[in-house]
């Protein structure tokens, strides 16, 4: 087995983490509307318009995508630098 961080495992892990976190934040917004964070979601997630099912689905897909973006950038960098340090 090649040393380093496996890209696919990191991609799914980061994506599911962000999707679950987004879901918890939306639930927080519904439970505590005075402290809602949906304005931040509007800025971070293109197409997110408010607390609707359509916006939730868009936010969920985009959160999952951001997890893969993180994995695709971070894992190769980490693997490169750990391989370099091992030499």
Backbone as CSV, one residue per row, in Angstrom:
resi,resn,N_x,N_y,N_z,CA_x,CA_y,CA_z,C_x,C_y,C_z
1,UNK,0.838,-1.185,0.000,0.000,0.000,0.000,0.877,1.240,0.000
2,UNK,0.516,2.210,-0.811,1.269,3.454,-0.925,1.018,4.327,0.318
3,UNK,2.076,4.871,0.935,1.869,5.726,2.105,1.216,7.043,1.693
4,UNK,0.520,7.640,2.625,-0.131,8.916,2.367,-1.616,8.841,2.642
5,UNK,-2.283,9.926,2.365,-3.718,10.019,2.593,-4.456,9.517,1.352
6,UNK,-5.337,8.536,1.500,-6.101,8.063,0.348,-7.132,9.116,-0.072
7,UNK,-7.066,9.533,-1.307,-7.894,10.623,-1.816,-9.390,10.316,-1.726
8,UNK,-9.801,9.143,-2.140,-11.233,8.818,-2.162,-11.814,8.803,-0.751
9,UNK,-11.104,8.206,0.184,-11.584,8.173,1.568,-11.682,9.587,2.136
10,UNK,-10.666,10.400,1.897,-10.699,11.777,2.383,-11.820,12.562,1.714
11,UNK,-12.017,12.359,0.414,-13.074,13.067,-0.301,-14.450,12.776,0.260
12,UNK,-14.747,11.504,0.462,-16.058,11.153,1.021,-16.187,11.607,2.472
13,UNK,-15.130,11.483,3.241,-15.176,11.879,4.651,-15.416,13.373,4.787
14,UNK,-14.637,14.175,4.081,-14.796,15.631,4.162,-16.161,16.058,3.632
15,UNK,-16.617,15.429,2.559,-17.900,15.793,1.963,-19.066,15.462,2.882
16,UNK,-19.048,14.287,3.462,-20.131,13.912,4.379,-20.089,14.775,5.634
17,UNK,-18.887,15.080,6.129,-18.764,15.967,7.277,-19.404,17.325,6.983
18,UNK,-19.104,17.901,5.830,-19.668,19.209,5.495,-21.171,19.137,5.253
19,UNK,-21.648,18.061,4.649,-23.083,17.905,4.423,-23.839,17.766,5.747
20,UNK,-23.300,16.989,6.670,-23.924,16.841,7.990,-23.883,18.169,8.741
21,UNK,-22.763,18.869,8.675,-22.643,20.161,9.346,-23.635,21.163,8.762
22,UNK,-23.765,21.187,7.443,-24.743,22.071,6.806,-26.158,21.738,7.279
23,UNK,-26.494,20.453,7.345,-27.818,20.037,7.802,-28.065,20.482,9.239
24,UNK,-27.067,20.307,10.111,-27.222,20.744,11.498,-27.407,22.261,11.591
25,UNK,-26.710,22.999,10.753,-26.851,24.453,10.746,-28.240,24.877,10.268
26,UNK,-28.770,24.201,9.265,-30.118,24.506,8.792,-31.138,24.196,9.896
27,UNK,-30.966,23.083,10.583,-31.859,22.759,11.700,-31.761,23.814,12.801
28,UNK,-30.555,24.286,13.078,-30.357,25.362,14.053,-31.122,26.607,13.614
29,UNK,-31.043,26.940,12.322,-31.757,28.108,11.802,-33.261,27.969,11.986
30,UNK,-33.777,26.764,11.790,-35.219,26.538,11.955,-35.640,26.610,13.418
31,UNK,-34.790,26.116,14.309,-35.117,26.123,15.741,-34.921,27.490,16.385
32,UNK,-33.945,28.237,15.918,-33.608,29.537,16.500,-33.529,30.598,15.403
33,UNK,-34.681,30.997,14.852,-34.660,31.926,13.717,-34.028,33.281,14.041
34,UNK,-34.040,33.687,15.287,-33.420,34.968,15.657,-31.898,34.920,15.499
35,UNK,-31.339,33.720,15.494,-29.888,33.548,15.367,-29.534,32.829,14.059
36,UNK,-30.423,32.921,13.087,-30.251,32.182,11.839,-28.989,32.599,11.100
37,UNK,-28.410,31.626,10.412,-27.169,31.836,9.673,-27.395,31.815,8.168
38,UNK,-28.667,31.852,7.736,-28.913,31.680,6.310,-28.331,32.808,5.460
39,UNK,-28.096,33.973,6.039,-27.429,35.041,5.272,-26.002,34.637,4.906
40,UNK,-25.327,33.948,5.814,-23.980,33.455,5.518,-24.041,32.393,4.427
41,UNK,-25.049,31.535,4.470,-25.186,30.497,3.441,-25.428,31.132,2.078
42,UNK,-26.170,32.238,2.046,-26.419,32.928,0.771,-25.113,33.373,0.126
43,UNK,-24.177,33.815,0.948,-22.895,34.286,0.424,-21.979,33.128,0.024
44,UNK,-22.053,32.029,0.743,-21.139,30.912,0.522,-21.620,29.905,-0.513
45,UNK,-22.914,29.797,-0.684,-23.479,28.750,-1.541,-24.300,29.365,-2.675
46,UNK,-23.750,29.423,-3.889,-24.498,29.984,-5.016,-25.825,29.260,-5.229
47,UNK,-26.899,30.017,-5.376,-28.214,29.431,-5.585,-29.017,29.262,-4.313
48,UNK,-28.377,29.384,-3.159,-29.085,29.258,-1.886,-29.860,30.544,-1.655
49,UNK,-31.176,30.445,-1.528,-32.028,31.629,-1.407,-32.688,31.782,-0.047
50,UNK,-32.685,30.794,0.766,-33.354,30.864,2.061,-33.646,29.470,2.563
51,UNK,-34.500,29.384,3.539,-34.802,28.084,4.135,-35.962,27.420,3.414
52,UNK,-35.663,26.889,2.218,-36.631,26.130,1.433,-36.017,24.768,1.118
53,UNK,-36.864,23.829,0.684,-36.358,22.499,0.335,-35.394,22.575,-0.840
54,UNK,-35.697,23.428,-1.806,-34.825,23.572,-2.970,-33.463,24.143,-2.558
55,UNK,-33.466,25.168,-1.729,-32.206,25.749,-1.254,-31.431,24.750,-0.403
56,UNK,-32.149,23.972,0.404,-31.482,22.955,1.211,-30.773,21.939,0.315
57,UNK,-31.472,21.493,-0.744,-30.876,20.513,-1.664,-29.650,21.108,-2.361
58,UNK,-29.749,22.356,-2.794,-28.612,23.023,-3.435,-27.444,23.123,-2.455
59,UNK,-27.737,23.551,-1.238,-26.694,23.672,-0.213,-26.050,22.345,0.128
60,UNK,-26.846,21.299,0.160,-26.325,19.966,0.471,-25.375,19.493,-0.630
61,UNK,-25.779,19.662,-1.871,-24.932,19.257,-3.006,-23.647,20.088,-3.029
62,UNK,-23.780,21.396,-2.819,-22.600,22.256,-2.845,-21.672,21.973,-1.667
63,UNK,-22.222,21.688,-0.509,-21.393,21.325,0.645,-20.611,20.058,0.358
64,UNK,-21.272,19.086,-0.236,-20.600,17.840,-0.608,-19.480,18.124,-1.621
65,UNK,-19.772,18.989,-2.566,-18.768,19.364,-3.560,-17.577,20.079,-2.947
66,UNK,-17.829,20.958,-1.994,-16.729,21.649,-1.315,-15.842,20.666,-0.560
67,UNK,-16.414,19.591,-0.047,-15.614,18.557,0.611,-14.656,17.905,-0.372
68,UNK,-15.136,17.645,-1.587,-14.268,17.060,-2.614,-13.215,18.055,-3.072
69,UNK,-13.583,19.319,-3.153,-12.593,20.342,-3.510,-11.451,20.330,-2.491
70,UNK,-11.805,20.313,-1.213,-10.804,20.249,-0.148,-9.909,19.022,-0.326
71,UNK,-10.513,17.869,-0.544,-9.744,16.625,-0.664,-8.825,16.652,-1.881
72,UNK,-9.325,17.170,-2.998,-8.530,17.194,-4.226,-7.334,18.141,-4.138
73,UNK,-7.432,19.139,-3.288,-6.307,20.062,-3.101,-5.404,19.584,-1.967
74,UNK,-5.994,19.208,-0.837,-5.220,18.923,0.372,-4.463,17.601,0.299
75,UNK,-5.111,16.537,-0.143,-4.464,15.211,-0.144,-3.199,15.168,-0.996
76,UNK,-3.225,15.656,-2.242,-1.977,15.627,-3.010,-0.877,16.484,-2.387
77,UNK,-1.242,17.634,-1.859,-0.235,18.474,-1.202,0.360,17.762,0.013
78,UNK,-0.503,17.181,0.841,-0.033,16.465,2.019,0.861,15.293,1.617
79,UNK,0.419,14.514,0.651,1.190,13.353,0.206,2.530,13.773,-0.395
80,UNK,2.548,14.876,-1.129,3.787,15.374,-1.703,4.780,15.761,-0.611
81,UNK,4.309,16.536,0.358,5.212,17.024,1.392,5.654,15.925,2.368
82,UNK,4.794,14.950,2.648,5.234,13.856,3.506,6.229,12.962,2.782
83,UNK,6.042,12.741,1.483,7.001,11.948,0.712,8.341,12.667,0.629
84,UNK,8.279,13.975,0.463,9.498,14.778,0.398,10.244,14.770,1.734
85,UNK,9.503,14.846,2.836,10.115,14.839,4.165,10.699,13.472,4.491
86,UNK,10.157,12.401,3.914,10.649,11.052,4.191,11.975,10.763,3.484
87,UNK,12.283,11.545,2.440,13.543,11.333,1.703,14.739,11.820,2.443
